[in-house]
Amino acid sequence: MPVANLHVLAGHPRANLKQWIRETSNALSEILVAPMDRLEVWVTEIDPDLWGISGQPASEVLAHTPRHDAEMPFIKMILMEGRSVEQFHRIIVELNAITARLMEVDPERIRIHIEHAHPDRWGIGGIPARIRRAAELAAPSAQP
């Protein structure tokens, strides 16, 4: 169920963006003890003309300021309630390091926001997560 949307200015190498998805997914899977098939991570590239930095379009700011010093990657995550504060803190540390390295940006410029999803207000395939999870736990094991 964990989802993460990685927002960044357009113009980064495609290989770096793909690696950002891989490393973010791996970190989330490890920290949250979540199976990879339950993770969704995607990158949203924003046109520099449509991203404001200090009240100016990023395209204008980048004309006189290095990207490393101007860009502010933003990561927004939604996690089902029940995760520990320690997990949140570790996610923040790990994703900040991954983002700084792969996007070649000042780590101080990165912002990460983690939201909780209540299982009665999160739907999976048209079914509230609380009901779906209860059904999964009640189902007989698929093991031989």
Protein Blocks (a to p, Z undefined) as FASTA:
>chain_A
ZZcdddddehiafklmmmmmmmmmmmmmmmnopafklpccddddddfklcceehiafklm
mmmpcfklmpccdddddddehiafklmmmmmmmmmmmmmmmnopafklpccddddddfkl
cceehiafklmmmmmmmpccfbZZ
